[in-house]
Amino acid sequence: MFIVIIGSGRTGSLLAGNLSRSGHEIVVVEKRTASFTLLPVDFSGFQIKGDAMENDVLKEAGIKSADLAIVTTGNDQVNYLVTQMAKENFDVPRILVRTIDPAVEDMYKNEDRVEIFSQISLLAENIISKIDREGMKLE
């Protein structure tokens, strides 16, 4: 699968390394060169330095041919804009997007082809699930 990952911070770099090791073709787009150092040494994909909010940068990354885009920057507004660009300008069939503030989840309601991952919501759900599985009482 051809995957374009926007953001090479901790989340994007971890995903890029794991997906690359699994045999996927990966392109990572990041505007800060220093963030590429977070990619694992065995990362076999490509790195594009540039601002993903610019169509030309996304074109250079080959997003029009992507099977999947994963948007992982640390800025909810940037993530939303890039998600809309990937969907509307490049017709990416599936987009996974990281959200930081659970309040922005509403911005993605009724978005086809887009799935959100709120780190705070996921963490809270995992903790509650663990409590429920282990039969702990919340008082």
C-alpha positions as CSV (number, residue, x, y, z in Angstrom):
1,M,0.0,0.0,0.0
2,F,1.2,3.5,-0.8
3,I,0.9,5.8,2.3
4,V,1.7,9.4,2.7
5,I,2.3,10.5,6.3
6,I,2.0,14.2,7.1
7,G,4.2,15.0,10.1
8,S,7.4,13.4,11.3
9,G,7.0,14.0,15.0
10,R,6.9,11.1,17.5
11,T,3.6,9.7,16.2
12,G,4.3,10.1,12.5
13,S,7.8,8.7,12.8
14,L,6.7,5.7,14.8
15,L,4.0,5.0,12.2
16,A,6.4,5.5,9.3
17,G,8.9,3.1,10.8
18,N,6.4,0.4,11.6
19,L,4.5,0.6,8.2
20,S,7.8,0.7,6.3
21,R,9.0,-2.5,8.1
22,S,5.7,-4.1,7.2
23,G,6.4,-3.6,3.5
24,H,4.3,-0.5,2.7
25,E,5.6,2.2,0.5
26,I,5.9,5.3,2.7
27,V,6.5,9.0,2.0
28,V,6.8,11.4,5.0
29,V,6.1,15.1,4.6
30,E,7.6,17.4,7.3
31,K,8.4,21.1,7.3
32,R,11.1,20.9,10.0
33,T,14.2,19.0,8.9
34,A,15.2,18.2,12.5
35,S,12.0,16.1,12.9
36,F,13.2,13.6,10.3
37,T,15.8,12.5,12.8
38,L,13.0,10.8,14.7
39,L,12.5,8.3,11.9
40,P,14.1,4.9,12.7
41,V,17.4,4.1,11.1
42,D,15.8,1.3,9.2
43,F,13.1,3.5,7.6
44,S,13.1,2.7,3.9
45,G,10.6,5.3,2.6
46,F,11.1,8.8,1.3
47,Q,11.2,12.2,3.0
48,I,9.8,15.4,1.6
49,K,10.8,18.6,3.3
50,G,8.0,21.1,3.0
51,D,4.7,22.6,4.2
52,A,1.9,20.1,3.7
53,M,-0.6,23.0,3.5
54,E,0.9,23.7,0.0
55,N,-0.6,21.8,-2.9
56,D,2.8,21.6,-4.6
57,V,4.4,19.8,-1.6
58,L,1.6,17.3,-1.5
59,K,1.9,16.7,-5.2
60,E,5.7,16.1,-4.8
61,A,4.8,13.5,-2.2
62,G,2.6,11.7,-4.7
63,I,-0.5,12.1,-2.6
64,K,-2.7,11.8,-5.7
65,S,-1.6,8.2,-6.0
66,A,-1.8,7.4,-2.3
67,D,-4.0,4.6,-1.0
68,L,-4.0,6.2,2.4
69,A,-3.0,9.5,4.0
70,I,-2.2,9.7,7.7
71,V,-2.2,13.3,9.1
72,T,-0.3,13.5,12.4
73,T,1.0,17.0,13.0
74,G,0.7,18.5,16.4
75,N,-1.8,21.2,15.3
76,D,-5.5,20.4,15.0
77,Q,-6.2,23.3,12.6
78,V,-3.3,22.2,10.3
79,N,-4.5,18.6,10.4
80,Y,-8.0,19.6,9.5
81,L,-6.9,21.8,6.5
82,V,-4.5,19.1,5.2
83,T,-7.2,16.5,5.6
84,Q,-9.6,18.6,3.5
85,M,-6.9,19.2,0.9
86,A,-6.2,15.5,0.6
87,K,-9.9,14.7,0.3
88,E,-11.0,17.5,-2.0
89,N,-7.9,18.4,-4.1
90,F,-6.4,14.9,-4.4
91,D,-9.3,12.5,-3.9
92,V,-7.4,10.3,-1.4
93,P,-9.6,7.3,-0.8
94,R,-8.9,7.0,2.9
95,I,-7.5,9.5,5.5
96,L,-6.6,8.8,9.1
97,V,-6.1,12.0,11.2
98,R,-4.8,12.6,14.7
99,T,-6.6,15.1,16.8
100,I,-5.3,16.6,20.0
101,D,-8.2,18.4,21.5
102,P,-11.4,16.2,21.7
103,A,-13.5,19.3,21.0
104,V,-12.3,19.3,17.4
105,E,-13.8,15.9,16.8
106,D,-17.0,17.6,15.9
107,M,-15.3,19.3,12.9
108,Y,-15.0,15.8,11.3
109,K,-18.6,14.7,11.8
110,N,-20.2,13.4,8.6
111,E,-16.8,13.3,6.8
112,D,-16.7,10.3,4.5
113,R,-13.3,8.6,3.9
114,V,-11.9,10.3,7.1
115,E,-11.3,8.5,10.4
116,I,-10.1,10.4,13.5
117,F,-7.9,9.3,16.3
118,S,-8.1,11.5,19.4
119,Q,-5.1,10.7,21.6
120,I,-6.9,12.0,24.7
121,S,-10.2,10.2,24.0
122,L,-8.3,6.9,23.1
123,L,-6.3,7.1,26.3
124,A,-9.4,7.7,28.4
125,E,-11.3,4.9,26.7
126,N,-8.3,2.5,27.3
127,I,-8.1,3.4,31.0
128,I,-11.8,2.9,31.5
129,S,-11.8,-0.3,29.6
130,K,-8.9,-1.6,31.8
131,I,-10.9,-0.7,34.9
132,D,-14.0,-2.4,33.6
133,R,-12.0,-5.6,32.5
134,E,-10.4,-5.9,35.9
135,G,-13.6,-5.3,37.8
136,M,-12.3,-2.3,39.7
137,K,-14.9,-0.1,41.3
138,L,-15.0,3.6,40.6
139,E,-16.3,5.4,43.7
